[in-house]
Every structure is written in C-alpha cells, then in structure tokens.
C-alpha cells in the first residue's frame, strides 16, 4: 500500500512500490489526471493510466525548473491538479516542500550525487528561481538502502572506498574485518545540516529497501528486478 507522508490543502506526498498495481491504484485514488514521472536519470516516463496532458505541460512550462538529469524544482498552483513523481530503487530520493511559497522539489541521490554534494547545487538552483527560506522547508527522504547493507566490493566498491576516504564524509565509511560499508543517509544528514536544515525539518523513511521485501531493491533483486519504488507529489 502507498504510505502518505505529508498532506496539506494543496499538496500530498506518498511513497510505495509499483508492484501489484500499487502505483496505478494510488493514482486512481488521488484522481490524478496528469502525471510526469522522472527516472533516476531525469528522463520523463508517461504511464498509460494517466496520459500527460499537453495543455497542462504548456501551462506549466515556464514554472518548471529542471536540474539536468537529477531532479526538479516546480511551483504549483491550486487551480491545476497534476503530479510529479520519481522512480527509485536503493538510492534515496529527496523531496523538499515549501508550503508557504507553493514550491516543491525532488532530487535523486545516488552515491555519486551524494559524493559530489549535488544538494548544494539543488538549493542554489532553487534560490535562483524562487524565494527560499530554508528554515520553512519540510524535507522528506524516501525509501533507500541503509548503511549496514550498502556494502562496497569489487572494482566499483574500491573506487567508492577511495573517493569517500578522501572526502569530508569519510567518517561514514565503515570497515568491519574485510567488509566495507557506506552510510548514505548519514552523509545526507550532514550535507543538509551544512545547508542550514535542522534535524527537526527532516523525515526519513525508516525501512531499508534491501532488508524489506515489500520495497523494491536493485541490489537484492539484481537482474530479476521487476519493480521499483516511487515517490508521488500531487499538487491540487
């Protein structure tokens, strides 16, 4: 089932997986007639049940502010009912809501995006287009892999070990015997704190994607992966 994380008179945020029709059922329940989904590379995906309406896209094109390949910042109006979403797997997805100024943002955060601290660029982009009072933001971090399960091995793993051992976040790189792991959530907390976001403003989805079968995990399912987690933000 979809989990509602936040709701006010103009916006609703939900997490879930698209297996067993949950994504479609949730959109039916919300009566969403137009939705744009972003995959982790920023490409738009249209789902058959909710065809993207050209007029809504054209109405909003001057308000939609993309950050190339990684996310979006969008201003929403109460008289336009539509939604934005992002597909994820084990990587965190950051959803930022400024209910005071009717602005919402989403950002996919793989290990490379966290290593390069793309959050800083995200807020610079936001501030360049819309008012930004960081003290009023609500931050939601979607389902992701936990620090114990994000183990590092093989050539890619050693690359990550080297990079993060030389980074400001090396304290979140852990070694037990010959096993290395990286806590992306903890690094994310540090990066948000550096941007002036207090812990009280941040809500993490608590469950690990790798440890919980009801969530999709690319690391657990590998080539047999048939599902994906999703984040939906409905604006109305």
N, C-alpha and C positions, 0 to 999 in steps of 0.2 A: 504494500500500500504506500501511497505517497505520504510524506511527512510534511505538514505545514510548519515552517519555521518562523514566519513573520507575516503579519497581516495588519493593514490599516484601511482607511476608507478609499485609498487609491492604488494600493499595491499589495501583492501577495507573493510569497516566496515558498517554493516547495522542492523537496528532494525525493528521489525514488530511483527505480530502475525501469527500463523499458521492456524487460522480460514479462511474459504473461500478459501483455497488453496494458501494463500499468500506466505507461506514458499516455497512451490514447485514452484510457478511461479517465485519467486525471484531467486531460484537456476537455473531454466531454463534460465532466463535472463542472469545470470552470466556465464552460460555454465560450471557449476561446475560438474565435473565427479566423484569426490570423496569427501565425507564429513564425518566427525566424529562429532556427537553431544554428548554433555555431559548433563545428567540430573543434578539437584541440588546436588545429592549425588556422582557425579563424574562417574556414570556408562555410558558407551557408548551406543548410540542408532543409529541404521542404518535405514535410510528411503528407501523405495522401489525404489524411482525415482533415487537415486544416491547410488548405492551399493558401499560399501567401498572396494577399490581395494587392494588386498593383497600386490602387489608389491610396492605400494606407502607406505603402512604401514611399510613394511620391510625396504624400503629405508630410512624412517624417524625414525625408532625406536631408533636409537642411539641419535637422536637430540631431541626427545620428552622427556620432563622432567615433570613428573606429581607431583603435590602436593596431597597427598592422600585425596580422597573424595571431595575436594573442588575446584580444578581448574587445570590449566596447564600453563606451560611456553614452548614455542616452537620456534625453529629457522627455518626460512623459506628460501627457495632458489628460485630465479626467474625462474628456469627451471622446477619446479614442481608445477603444478596447482592443488590445493586442498583447502580444507576449514576446519575450526574448528568452532564449534558453541556451544551454551549453551541454554537450555530451562530455563525459569524463570517464575515467576508469580508476586508476590508483592515484592519479595526480590530484592535488587539491584544486578546487575552483573557488575563487574569492568573489563574493557578491557584496557590493557596497551600496547602501541605500541612504540617500539624503532626503528624508521625507519632508523636510522644511522647504527645500527648493525643487521638489519633484524631479530629482535626478537619480538614476541608478547606474551602476557599473558592474561588469563581470570581467574576470581575468583568470585565464587558465594558467596554472603554475606547475609546470614540470620541474624536474631537478635543475635543468639548465636555466629556466626563467628565474628560479629562486637563487641560483648561484650568481646570476648577473643582476640580481636585485631589481627586476623589472617593475616592482611595486613603486619605486621612486619615480620612474618614467610615467607610470599609470597616473599618479597624482599630479604630476606636472602637466600632463595632457588634460586631465580633468580641470585643473585650475586655469588653464589657458582658454577653456571654452565656457565654463560655468562657474558660478560662485562656489567657493569651497571653504566650509568651516569644519575642519577635521574633528572638532570636539562634538559635533552634532551627528556624526556618521554612525550608522549601525553596520557592523562588519559580520558577515556570515561565511564560514569556511565549510565547504561541502564534504561529502564522504571522501576519504583518502586513506592511503596506507600509513600505518603507524611506524614509529621509529624502530621498534624491535623487528618488524617484518620487512622493512626496506633494507635488505642485506645487499652487500656490494661484492661482486665476484666477477671473474673473467676480465677481459680487456677493458670493457666499458666500466666495470666496477672499479678497477685500478685507476682509470682516468678520473673518476669521481673522487676517489680517495686522495689522489694527489692534489686536485683542484681545491677541494674543501679543506684539506690540511693546511693550505696556504692562504685560506680566506679568513675574513673576520668571524666566521661561524664554525671554526674548527672544533669548538667545544661540544658541538652537537654531532660530531663524528666519533663513533664509539667502537672500541675493539675489545672483544672477549675471546681470548685464545687466538685462533687464526680467523675469527669471524668479525667482519666489519659491518656496521650498520650506520644509517644516517637518519636523523630525525628532522624531516622537512617541516613538520608542524612547529617544532620549537624554533627553527630558523625563521619561519614566517612570523611568529610572535615577536622575535627580536626586530625584524625588519619593520613591522607595523609600529612597534614602540619607538623606533628611530624616526618614524614619520609623525610622531605625536599622538598616536592612537593608544588610549588607555585599555587595560585588560577588560574593564567593565563594558567596553563597546564591542568586544569580540565574542562571537559564539561559534564554537567548533562543533561540527557533527561528531559525536563521540566514538562511533564504531569504526573499526578498521576494515577497509574493503577486503583485505587479504584473509582476515580471520572470520569474516561473517558471510555465509553463503547467500544470504538474502541480498547482498550487494554484489555488484559486478567487479571482478578483479582480473586485469590482463595478466598480472604476474601469476595468479593462481590458475586461471583457465588456459593461458597460453594460446596456442593455435586453435584450440577448441572454443575460444571465446565467442559466445552467441548473444551477449547482452552488453549493456553499458549503463552506467549511472547517468542521471540527468539532473539538471537544475532548471527550474522554470520560474521566471519572474513575470507575473501578469500585471499589466497596467490598465486601469479602468477608471 
